[in-house]
Structures are given as C-alpha cells and as structure tokens.
Amino acid sequence: MAQLFYVETLGCPKNQVDSDKLIGTLLADGMAPTDDPAAADLVVVNTCAFIDVARKESIDTILALDDQRKAGGRLVVTGCMAERYGDELAEALPEVDQVAGFGVPVNVVAKPEGKRSIAVSAAIPTLDLLNLPRPKSTSPWAYVKIAEGCDRTCGFCAIPSFRGPQRSRDISSILDEVDQLQVNEIVLVAQDLASYGKDRPSELGAGAIVPLVRAVSARVPWTRLLYLYPSDLSDDLIDAICETGVPYFDLSLQHVSKSLLRRMRRWGDGDRFLRRIADIRERESAAAFRSNFIVGYPGETEQDHDQLLAFVEHAQLDWCGFFSFSPEEGTYAADLDGAVPMSLINDRLAELRELQDEITARRRDELIGSTVKVLVDSVAEARSTREAPEIDGIIEVPEDLVVGQFHDVRIVDAMGPDLVAESL
C-alpha cells in the first residue's frame, strides 16, 4: 500500500505553484495524497515569510499539524520560512523532522531516532521547482509561475534576499505546463511578472511577456495576469491583456504619494497611475482593476494618507487590499526613521477599507441586470473575467450549471463583493 502525504500551503499563489510541483514529485515517487493529516506518513507545510503575521500563521500551522500527525509520521517544513530562517526555525521547532529550503527534495525516509535534517538551498536551487513536472489541475483554473526571484530593491520587501534574483523560464516549458494542466483559465504569476525575460536579454529580453501572453491565450480560453509593476505596463502589454478577453489589471502600486514612494524605492505617483488607469478604460470599458497599498510606511504623513484616500475615491478600483507596514529584517525600511504608531495605522486602515468597501459594493451593484460569461469553479460558485480566483468576490449561480465549463448568466443581485446570477 502506498504511503500517504498531506501538504498544507500558506501564503501567495506562487507558493501554491511550488506545492503543486512538490506534489508532482511525491506522486512520481509512488506516494498518494490524503486530505487527513492524521493519516499521512508525510506532512509538509509550505510556509510564508512575507510579513510577521504570515510567519505567525506558519508557526501556528506547524504546531497544529504536529498535534494531529500520527505516530511515526514525518513533519517537513519547506517554503519561504524554511529558506529564510532554516537553522533558527529548526532550533525553535524540535517537533519538525526536516527543514527543507527551496529546491531541496522532501523525502519520507525516516531519520534515526533523535536526528533531524536541516537543508537550505543555494541562491539558485539545483532542484528548481520552476521546471519540475506538475499534475493535471483539480480545478478549472490554475496558477502558472513564469519566473522566480526579483531584481528590484523595494524598501519594504525581503523577497529578493531569499528568493534570489529573477530567473525567467523558457516559453516552451511554460506552454508545456499550460498544456499539462488542462484547464480553462491560466493565471500567470511571478514576483515581477511584467519583467519576464529581462534577465535573459539574448534569448528573451524586455517585453517578452507580450508574446508569452499571446501564446498562452492561444491555448486556453482565459488568461489572467497577477502582480504588474506599473512602470513596465507598456502599451503593447495592455493591448495583449485586452486581447485575451480577460481585461483584468492587477497593479502593484503600494502607495500614491511621490515622496513616500521614493522612500519605498519605487517608481510613480498618483497622477501617473490615474492617467494609466484612464487610458486603459478608454481602450476597454469593461476593464477590472485590483491593487494593494501599504499603510504606515515609515515617514507616512497625514498629507500622504489624504493623497491615498483621494486616489482611492478617484480611481474607483474594483478591488483593493490595504496592509499595515511590517518592518522586515535586512530591508532598507527596517531602519528608517519616522515610524508610524500602530494605533494611527489602524485608524488609517479602517478609513481606507470603509471607503473601498463602499466603492466595491457600488461597482458590483452596477452589474445587476447585465449578462456575463462565467467559469463555474465548483457547485453553485463561479467567476467572470472581473474576479480573480481566491482573492476577489464570487458569483453565486444555479447548482445545475456544469462545474469546469463556461455559461452565460444574468446578474440579479449583489451582496457586497459577491453577486447572484440566474441562468438565461
């Protein structure tokens, strides 16, 4: 009888891709998946280390699964926390049998009593998760990671320190993976999506994302892009996104105050962002927009906050996330002066979220009465091109609509971020 494995994935969509590829290696080794960690011979936690809240969730999850695992079952920690804090994590968590950084094989072979394995990968793994085989998706959509690492030096972000520099995949390997997944929607992800190919100037080069998007779009009905750095959102890329039939723009803005953005070591300002959004809407009136903003970055003033409030009101984005600044060890911002009190950060977050909730609800109300094409993700739950999987609202649909297929429906009601639809 095959040994069983259980994988718990925390953090961003890029981690989910890593888990899928890890699962592919375990299946190839003859293991079988289980939804019950208490039945598993191998329990793997793919951790997130982006901010303090994510690290706490990772630790809590590890301890909870340690309590649940069966006698003799092995507990392995991988992902960002394992890579960034390998030795420290192993010392703090004696419950863990193996701490495996990026590109380190996770195995089920039992260690001698009292001995554990700590393995942190080199800057560029020898076993590169990017190019490992991946099983067919169990959902009608799937994330595909097109590059690993990041060459930017944003003041708040530690990702380049443990994910390494940008490494873009071959277009052929990406397309092979798209074919293997057999889905109706592909969601392209990377730390810096629009910079795909810049690290390989002789083979791919700047702008390589455009032919890649077109090639993927030729294979699947829907192609969606997440995490676009605004300075690389070229006219050609905008056109390519609109041509996919999924005019969804996830713009990594982080703030709109020019002076604060420079302290973040980032490009742009609110006026530039608004002009670009207006330009996209002129080309495609059905375009949907998402962004994320950091609140309480060191030096953020009331004027900066007011600029962000005004931008949110003016931009009328469909979806927005607001996050409190988290000082990360080793980053430029960790030692910046001008710390903002947490009580003030919470007040600013509440103000921004209330405003955006009203905007999102209003934009959803405007869709009532319209006819839209949806992809049914699960029984009675679907999405249109306006909703990215797992992060945006959903559309409730009749239970008899076939899962995994497209259907045309009429929107009849809205409940905050979610919609209700009926069959035509």
PyMOL commands that set and color helices and strands:
alter all, ss='L'
color gray80, all
select helices_A, chain A and resi 13-28+37-39+52-68+80-84+86-92+129-131+159-163+171-181+193-195+209-217+230-232+235-243+258-263+270-283+302-315+332-335+342-365
alter helices_A, ss='H'
color red, helices_A
select strands_A, chain A and resi 4-9+32-33+42-47+74-79+98-100+117-119+141-145+147-148+167-168+185-189+222-225+248-254+288-295+319-324+371-378+381-383+395-396+406-415+418-423
alter strands_A, ss='S'
color yellow, strands_A
deselect
rebuild
show_as cartoon
